[in-house]
Amino acid sequence: MRNLCFRTVLSTLLLYALSGTHVLWAHGSVVDSGEGCVIQFDFYSAHFSIFQPQTRQHEEFCEDLPDVTESVFVLEYRHDSLREVPVDFRIMRNTSELGRFVRWQDIEAMGDLTEHTVFYQRSSPRADGVLSILFNFTEPGDYVGIVSAPHPTLDLQYHAVFPFRVGQPFWQQSWFLIALMVVLIQGARVWRRRQPPTQQRLA
C-alpha cells in the first residue's frame, strides 16, 4: 500500500514538472506550434521567443520568465503585410482578477492603461521582419504583454494578449521538482532495502 502511494505521488510530481516547462505553459495569444512558440492576432502571426541573456544565456522562453532581470522579446514576422505597419508593444502589471485568462476585451474595459503600464514602445514598420524589445524587470509578479498592429489598408486594429509571470518561486520551477523526485527515489530504495524479506515480497 505504501509502495502504491509513493508511486502515485512520484507520477504526479513528474507530470507537474514536465508541464512546468516554458514551452508547455502557453497562454492567451501565444501557442506552441510544435516548432517553437507563435503569437497570433487575427490574420497576423509571428514566431515568438523571450531571452534572459544575463542569467540564462541562449535559453528560450515562451512566456513565464524565471528571473527578475533584463529580458529580450523577439518577434519574427510570418506575414509580409505585418512588415508594412507599425507595431505597438506594451507590458502591464496584471491587476485583473482573471489572471491568466485575461483577454483583450478585459484590457480594453480598463480604459486608460497608463497607470498599469511598465513599458510601452511603438515600432516603425520593419522591412527585415524582426522586432526586438528589451526591458529590464526589477520586480517579480504577474504581467500582461500586449502586441497591437493595424490592418495594412483597413481601419482595423488587432491585438495579441499574453499573460506571464516573472520570477517564479523556486518550489514551482522544474529543476526543484526533478531534484525532489530524485531524493524520493533514493529514499524509497533505502527504505525497501531496510524492509524484512517477507514485506518486500508483499510490496
Phi, psi and omega in degrees: 000316179297321179298320179294317179298318179298316180296323179295314179297317181297317179297320179296315179296320180297314179297319180293320180295316180293322180286346180275358179292158189294335182285322186279340181270064178263139185220159174061232185275357178261127181231155176273115183273357185093339177232043184107174184268149180230136174258133187237136171213104186057232183276352175279149170202159180207146170294139190228128178216151174233138179236150172234077191298332183287334184239335185236011178051244186260011180293136182258144176232152176271316182213283185301133184245128186287334188241152174267094188197184178296131184229144181241119177263128183236125175243125175250107188298139179258356183229135179299327182296332179290336178288345185266356186234157174287150181236129176264136178234123183230141172238127182236156166292134180274091180266001182288142175289350180280347177059236183286353181262008180294142180232175182300322180301323178289320178295315182298325181291346180285344181079234181292122184267358186302319184300326185262353185278132176253344178205139175211136177211132172258123181255137178290165179308138184251108181294330180278351176075019180231127178242125178242131180238127179250126177216137180259107177285134179245351180224140175286166176145189180262132182231167174229128173262140180228123175246127183231143179208143179276161171293143183297335183231334183262162179275067181226145179237134181245147185226141171242132182238127177223110175288145178204162181244143178243129178076068178295142169302145187299330182285352176260357184271149187299322183298322181293317181294321178295317177298320178297320179296320178299316179297318180295320179297314179296321178296322179294320179297317178297317180298318181292324179295330184274354180281146174300151182305323181294320179290327178295321179293323178293327179290000000 
